[in-house]
Amino acid sequence: MVTQQNRDKNDLFTYKPTAFLFKNHTFLTLLRIMVLSLFAYAIVLGFIQPDKTQNSFTTTLFWSLFWPLFMVVTLSTFGRLFCGICPHAFVGKYLTKIGFQKTPPKWLKQPMLGVLLLFLGWWSVYYIYPSAYKTPLSSALFFTVMSVLAFGFFFLFKEMSYCKYVCPIGTLTRAFSKVSFTWLSTYETSCQTCKSFECAKACSYNLKPFSFDTKASMGDCTLCMDCAHTCESVRFSLQKPSASLFQKFQPSHAEVWAILLITAAITITMSFHHALSQVAISDRYPWVQAGVWLQNAIGIEGLDYVGISALLLATFCTIALATGGIFVASKCLHVNFKSAFYTLSYAFIPIFIIGGLSHTYEFFFVHHYSTILNGFIQGFHLPFEAVKPLATKKDAWLKIFGILNYVAVLWALLIMAKRVSFFNASRAARIAAFAFASLLIFFYLGLNLYRSYAFATYGIKQGGHAHNGAAKTLFASVPKDKALLLQGSNEGVVCGMPLDKHFKTNHSATLEGNVRQYCSLHCLTEDLMIKKLPLQNIHVVDVSTLSFIDAHNAFYVVGSRVKGTMSETSQYAFAKEEDAQAFRTKNGGEIMSFEHALKIAM
């Protein structure tokens, strides 16, 4: 064991601030306790307050703070930091010490279990039934089940087997962290005379940090820093971004499939479904047409048929382009296909993890910042006013983050060129192999270029994003002849959206004697609560009669399963309480007053 070490300048343990953040045992322990406490509190609160109109903290913590913000940002920079403070792993280390420490059976020692659990149990469900995990109760149930499964594994089996084989994000983080610019290893000169191997003994995963450099891989290392607490020879260094991807290492089949399936489920599917489905001509796209056909053929309410077809098509395209392109590349290189496939597929990592930063950073300014702060304000009853987003999607400066999509393409091509060079072949053969192996990268580039072209040429679909086919199927929509236009225009005064397409959520008010008509409570809230306009005579459409009624006398059903307008939390108003109760019985939600609904909208 080394007790003193002369450290290099690129070693983060050299400097007190970074050493404190990444190595200080007391600080890391307190941080893990805090994360565990937040995790447990969010679950308990999800059961106590299961409705998202009462409790936004549970969903905020899991789906805005932990993922994707903290997870995506840290993976692409410092590596698997989230795994180092993960509540499951923190508790698991203690359970493993007092547990049975059995060796997992061979059929359980398959990292693909976690990959498939993530793809099928989360992302497939997300696209088939988008609201499945969006309520506090469903989120609490989901993480309760995962916690029971995790703690059971930790107690039964040794060496943190749950993290290695079953954790849905374990293999994902191990694969995508390779793009980061940090590296855990040891000082070789200090290790040459070591006989105690304290760093390896301290590792709950049975890893040997002194071998990481030789293998060009950190294996299952979660950056928990237990090894660094026992031996000063351990280092946590800055390196060139994606350094290990430019070197030879033993590929993991599960990592490669995690890369492809997550790229398909997130990057490509969201390009199809959440981006291009908003283009004015989206009804012509094959996944939208297939979704409409599925909707007509199956007809089960609440399912996102366009999401289903987008996921299936994206998965097919991703796997076909990756396997097909690399198959041809293997022929060009005269090498075994499996060898080429599992070597070259690591070049696809930047498509998701760097390209994903574009969406993550933009969403931080337009959504996550306010969602996270407001979630904590509500969850802990803090005496602060609700905060507004830092930007709106209309802000032109947000487009700067789109550059990251093209940085991802360039970075992926550089990695692909290097990994193709690992095979002995002629220059012409390598160039041909590079071109074919990069088909998925070129496809991703084409999607980004076409998305910009499509919006510039055709514009945004009237009525906004439609999950279940065309916008005309929206519950809030009515024929134009049944939409009462109080202001003589069919455009919402705040957002410009067509009022007839969202008439059942329309609101109106007067400002200095002039009528202002809004597509939704959301837009009314912007004028009333954010801009502080002195609005009077606030009215809302009664869903049952399609007549405007005094909003202060209305019964609002908030948070139902029926898609709302301008908000994931829908708000529909009724003149009669029995009508509101009937709607709630069929579609869920909570009946509340205008004042309460306005607070939720804010």
Sequence and secondary structure as in RCSB ss.txt:
>XXXX:A:sequence
MVTQQNRDKNDLFTYKPTAFLFKNHTFLTLLRIMVLSLFAYAIVLGFIQPDKTQNSFTTTLFWSLFWPLFMVVTL
STFGRLFCGICPHAFVGKYLTKIGFQKTPPKWLKQPMLGVLLLFLGWWSVYYIYPSAYKTPLSSALFFTVMSVLA
FGFFFLFKEMSYCKYVCPIGTLTRAFSKVSFTWLSTYETSCQTCKSFECAKACSYNLKPFSFDTKASMGDCTLCM
DCAHTCESVRFSLQKPSASLFQKFQPSHAEVWAILLITAAITITMSFHHALSQVAISDRYPWVQAGVWLQNAIGI
EGLDYVGISALLLATFCTIALATGGIFVASKCLHVNFKSAFYTLSYAFIPIFIIGGLSHTYEFFFVHHYSTILNG
FIQGFHLPFEAVKPLATKKDAWLKIFGILNYVAVLWALLIMAKRVSFFNASRAARIAAFAFASLLIFFYLGLNLY
RSYAFATYGIKQGGHAHNGAAKTLFASVPKDKALLLQGSNEGVVCGMPLDKHFKTNHSATLEGNVRQYCSLHCLT
EDLMIKKLPLQNIHVVDVSTLSFIDAHNAFYVVGSRVKGTMSETSQYAFAKEEDAQAFRTKNGGEIMSFEHALKI
AM
>XXXX:A:secstr
  S     TTBGGGSHHHHHHHT HHHHHHHHHHHHHHHHHHHHHHHHS STTT  HHHHIIIIIIIIIIHHHHH
TTT SHHHHH HHHHHHHHHHHHS  B   TTT  THHHHHHHIIIIIIHHHHSTTTT SHHHHHHHHHHHHHHH
HHHHHHBSTTHIIIII TTHHHHHHHGGGSSEEEEE HHHHTT  S HHHHH TT   GGGHHHHT  TT     
HHHHH TTEEEEE  TTGGGGS     HHHHHHHHHHIIIIIIHHIIIIIGGGBTTGGGSHHHHHHHHHHHHH  
TT  HHHHHHHHHHHHHHHHHHHHHHHHHHHHHTS HHHHHHHHGGGGHHHHHTHHHHHHHHHIIIIIHHHHHHH
HHHHTT S      S  TT GGGGGGGHHHHHHHHHHHHHHHHHHTTS   HHHHHHHHHHHTHHHHHHHHHHHH
HHHHHHHH B TTS  SSSSGGG TT   GGG   SSS SB TTT  BSGGGGGG EEEEETTEEEEESSHHHHH
IIIIIS    EEEEEEBTTT  EEEGGG EEEES SS  SSSSS EEEESSHHHHHHHHHHH  EEE HHHHHHH
H 
